[in-house]
Amino acid sequence: KLSRLHKTLNRFPDVHYTLMASLDRIAEITQLESTLRQQVRQNHELLNKIREYQRNSGIWPQDTRNQELRPEP
């Protein structure tokens, strides 16, 4: 089947070029997606380390949800 496909594509260079360009683009997108997933994973790991450090060191943003808003003097 691949041999017949190759012979057919050789007779239609525009189709051959379009197919090859499409496959190359899919490969590029797949590589980009993999790189982005790795960066997101690293960002999550860093965020988790920062949160852990904040918990262990007592540095934690103050929760102001239950405090009344008062104008500053």
Secondary structure, DSSP 8 states (H G I E B T S, - for coil): -HHHHHHHHHH-HHHHHHHHHHHHHHHHHHHHHHHHHHHHHHHHHHHHHHHHHHHHHT------TTS------
